[in-house]
Amino acid sequence: MPETTASIDSAARVLEQRILDRRARVGVVGLGYVGLPLAVEFARAGFTVTGIDISADKTQRVNKGDSYVGDISSATLAPLVKAGKLTATTDFSAIQDLDTINICVPTPLRKTKDPDMSYIVSACQEIAAHFHAGMLVILESTTYPGTTDELVLPMLAKSGLTVGTDFFLCFSPERVDPGNPKFQTVNIPKVVGGVTPACTEIGRLFYSQALEHVVPVSSTQVAEMVKLLENTFRMINIGLVNELAVMCGRMGIDVWEVIDAAATKPFGFMPFYPGPGLGGHCIPIDPFYLSWKTRQAGIEARFIELAGYINGQMPHFVVEKVQSALNQRGKPVMGSRIHVMGVAYKRNIDDLRESPALDVMMLLQRLGARLSYSDPFVPSLRIDGTDVTASPEETSGQADCTVIVTDHSTFDYAGLVARSCLIVDTRNALKAFRDQKIVRL
Ligand SMILES: NC(=O)c1ccc[n+]([C@@H]2O[C@H](COP(=O)([O-])OP(=O)(O)OC[C@H]3O[C@@H](n4cnc5c(N)ncnc54)[C@H](O)[C@@H]3O)[C@@H](O)[C@H]2O)c1
């Protein structure tokens, strides 16, 4: 056998065997909404997992078995920690003892809507400082196509080691949907693409030990683009129904009824619903990673820009609805008491990132409204530099207008309708109620 093939075989075979017999030491860098559930799945599958995060608060909580991620209960986490299957640290030198590393750090946008790669770069600098032969590194953070090959690979290759023979590098998009009771890390199909075929094969083998279904693809760029297609598809379709909601509002047509009726078509249609605007760490952000990258190639991503504009207008549209509903009752927004129900960016989770509720509340506050809010998942928040504390749902009874921004399932909607004098419902949460005081989006 030629020497090169023997060396490919030896590094890959050793790692493969360690993965198969659970001796591979697994590392997860970034223990947030994505990283902690992933670390838990590998620990549950029998691997010894080390989570690494820059937040001492998070690593301490993990080591106490105290979960801060909604989808992972402390009852699930604590036994894994107690059994020594999962530990967390802020010390990146732990990398030198690891065989695999999944990178799950944030990828926000800068104010200019350009990708902020600083978290990936800083995580990779730490990995490179403790890198050794035989490792599998997988980037999971959502990013523009080309990141793994153009940004991560050169940082790791500085070690003098060769990808595909001495070490293995893949991209695998994270598709977690926080709060989804049906699909969680373990049963969401996992797409993985490697820099070389050997990388893809090791990546596939690795994930298939802990997750139910793995989908190998031919390159890191395909895997990166898969995630951007999924989220861009969603963002554009939400933009379309948001525009439809504005049109229907002008024409006096109930957009919710239109969508429900259209959704009875058994083929060629998928329902998306309007709302107060996009939120979270994915849908409002990821498509701009794609448009930034395509701009480098001289292509304007026009669908993305247009949907981004329409979705960005929705908080203003909601505020206009509130203004006009109050005006019809002879009240200006200035001085009115407005109670917001639900401020997390979506139902039944505690994540406030990019939440449209923050924009709606800021706009109302700037118009002089006196604000309060209820959210069982968000005890306090800051609007325009002012701290606001959550109040009980019953507070809505004292408000001039209640705005349902996020339709948590724990809310008592019948009670809300009974006690409120005016409700602007941006989620069709009050679908079952017919009452003059309800104004729908
Ligand atoms: N949250 C979601 O629903 C979701 C879904 C799919 C994909 N994603 C993507 O997954 C990635 C992670 O998202 P998330 O929601 O888990 O973010 P998060 O903010 O919840 O978690 C990221 C973690 O990384 C840590 N961190 C930051 N810099 C670090 C560094 N240099 N080294 C080690 N740790 C570091 C942070 O302290 C934090 O704990 C992002 O790219 C996001 O777009 C998120």
The ligand as an SDF file (V2000), in Angstrom:
LIG
                    3D

 44 48  0  0  0  0  0  0  0  0999 V2000
  -30.8580   29.1810   18.6790 N   0  0  0  0  0  0  0  0  0  0  0  0
  -31.3420   28.6080   17.5960 C   0  0  0  0  0  0  0  0  0  0  0  0
  -32.5420   28.3720   17.4920 O   0  0  0  0  0  0  0  0  0  0  0  0
  -30.4440   28.1910   16.4640 C   0  0  0  0  0  0  0  0  0  0  0  0
  -30.9590   27.3070   15.5090 C   0  0  0  0  0  0  0  0  0  0  0  0
  -30.1560   26.9070   14.4680 C   0  0  0  0  0  0  0  0  0  0  0  0
  -28.8690   27.4220   14.3510 C   0  0  0  0  0  0  0  0  0  0  0  0
  -28.3940   28.3020   15.2710 N   0  0  0  0  0  0  0  0  0  0  0  0
  -27.0210   28.7780   15.0980 C   0  0  0  0  0  0  0  0  0  0  0  0
  -26.1870   28.1280   16.0390 O   0  0  0  0  0  0  0  0  0  0  0  0
  -25.1580   29.0310   16.4940 C   0  0  0  0  0  0  0  0  0  0  0  0
  -25.2210   29.1480   18.0020 C   0  0  0  0  0  0  0  0  0  0  0  0
  -26.4790   29.6970   18.3640 O   0  0  0  0  0  0  0  0  0  0  0  0
  -27.0540   29.6220   19.8330 P   0  0  0  0  0  0  0  0  0  0  0  0
  -28.4950   30.0110   19.7310 O   0  0  0  0  0  0  0  0  0  0  0  0
  -26.6960   28.3350   20.4910 O   0  0  0  0  0  0  0  0  0  0  0  0
  -26.2410   30.8100   20.5200 O   0  0  0  0  0  0  0  0  0  0  0  0
  -26.0810   31.0890   22.0860 P   0  0  0  0  0  0  0  0  0  0  0  0
  -25.7510   32.5140   22.2170 O   0  0  0  0  0  0  0  0  0  0  0  0
  -27.2530   30.5220   22.8310 O   0  0  0  0  0  0  0  0  0  0  0  0
  -24.8270   30.2030   22.4950 O   0  0  0  0  0  0  0  0  0  0  0  0
  -23.5360   30.4590   22.0660 C   0  0  0  0  0  0  0  0  0  0  0  0
  -22.5900   30.1610   23.2000 C   0  0  0  0  0  0  0  0  0  0  0  0
  -21.2630   30.3480   22.7160 O   0  0  0  0  0  0  0  0  0  0  0  0
  -20.4950   30.9420   23.7570 C   0  0  0  0  0  0  0  0  0  0  0  0
  -19.3270   31.5520   23.1440 N   0  0  0  0  0  0  0  0  0  0  0  0
  -19.2140   32.7240   22.4930 C   0  0  0  0  0  0  0  0  0  0  0  0
  -17.9640   32.8840   22.0290 N   0  0  0  0  0  0  0  0  0  0  0  0
  -17.2720   31.7770   22.3840 C   0  0  0  0  0  0  0  0  0  0  0  0
  -15.9470   31.3390   22.1950 C   0  0  0  0  0  0  0  0  0  0  0  0
  -15.0620   32.0690   21.5070 N   0  0  0  0  0  0  0  0  0  0  0  0
  -15.5900   30.1570   22.7200 N   0  0  0  0  0  0  0  0  0  0  0  0
  -16.4710   29.4060   23.4170 C   0  0  0  0  0  0  0  0  0  0  0  0
  -17.7350   29.7590   23.6220 N   0  0  0  0  0  0  0  0  0  0  0  0
  -18.1330   30.9340   23.1080 C   0  0  0  0  0  0  0  0  0  0  0  0
  -21.4620   31.9010   24.4200 C   0  0  0  0  0  0  0  0  0  0  0  0
  -21.0440   32.2190   25.7450 O   0  0  0  0  0  0  0  0  0  0  0  0
  -22.7570   31.0890   24.4010 C   0  0  0  0  0  0  0  0  0  0  0  0
  -22.8990   30.2980   25.5620 O   0  0  0  0  0  0  0  0  0  0  0  0
  -25.4020   30.3400   15.7490 C   0  0  0  0  0  0  0  0  0  0  0  0
  -24.6270   30.3620   14.5840 O   0  0  0  0  0  0  0  0  0  0  0  0
  -26.8620   30.2630   15.3770 C   0  0  0  0  0  0  0  0  0  0  0  0
  -27.1510   31.0190   14.2290 O   0  0  0  0  0  0  0  0  0  0  0  0
  -29.1470   28.6800   16.3450 C   0  0  0  0  0  0  0  0  0  0  0  0
  1  2  1  0
  2  3  2  0
  2  4  1  0
  4  5  1  0
  4 44  2  0
  5  6  2  0
  6  7  1  0
  7  8  2  0
  8  9  1  0
  8 44  1  0
  9 10  1  0
  9 42  1  0
 10 11  1  0
 11 12  1  0
 11 40  1  0
 12 13  1  0
 13 14  1  0
 14 15  2  0
 14 16  1  0
 14 17  1  0
 17 18  1  0
 18 19  2  0
 18 20  1  0
 18 21  1  0
 21 22  1  0
 22 23  1  0
 23 24  1  0
 23 38  1  0
 24 25  1  0
 25 26  1  0
 25 36  1  0
 26 27  1  0
 26 35  1  0
 27 28  2  0
 28 29  1  0
 29 30  1  0
 29 35  2  0
 30 31  1  0
 30 32  2  0
 32 33  1  0
 33 34  2  0
 34 35  1  0
 36 37  1  0
 36 38  1  0
 38 39  1  0
 40 41  1  0
 40 42  1  0
 42 43  1  0
M  CHG  2   8   1  16  -1
M  END
$$$$
